[in-house]
């Protein structure tokens, strides 16, 4: 079974703090993704990576950065947390598909972040 | 980025009723996916659709890939309490070396026993 784990289920931080969210996958997937989930807005892509040390901006990258030093690990960094970054953060991974059925994204359980 | 319009945003139904939700896009997708998110968990894939007009079932779930490739629907028959959750549609596109998903806003399903 594919396993995507996230370092924390719940996190409370203060405005201005630097926040690290860690994601690890154990299936040797090339692609990894960070989303935020907000009510009524669905999942919005923050950043993704298709290889080690490679990163690409998603739809809402402002205020975030990422790091992928190892294939299995993808970190999301909030350099200076703000209250509007209070959200549920979901990490996902996928193979680089070579055929039908391989493009599924597997999600972690999510980290609910509250910025005070 | 692209937007998917998913409706309805929420549904309140009685156990045993059938459920229908749909997704529309202004752009064409080559793959449509339907995910379900249980409370406190990440989304899990339910059904994947790869060809325009394709109709696929997974138990009590049926999904169709629209002929225009700009829409998809999901039906759940004879709903049961464990169907409660948020359902997301997603269209797949290829951007800068990776397969990227665009998600709808989600449909929150609540079932009265």
Interface residues (C-beta under 8 A of the other chain):
Chain A: X4 X30 X31 X33 X35 X40 X41 X42 X43 X44 X45 X48 X49 X50 X51 X54 X56 X58 X59 X90 X92 X94 X96 X97 X100 X101 X103 X104 X105 X107 X108 X109 X110
Chain B: X1 X4 X6 X9 X31 X33 X40 X41 X42 X43 X44 X45 X48 X50 X88 X92 X95 X96 X97 X98 X99 X100 X101 X102 X103 X104 X105 X106
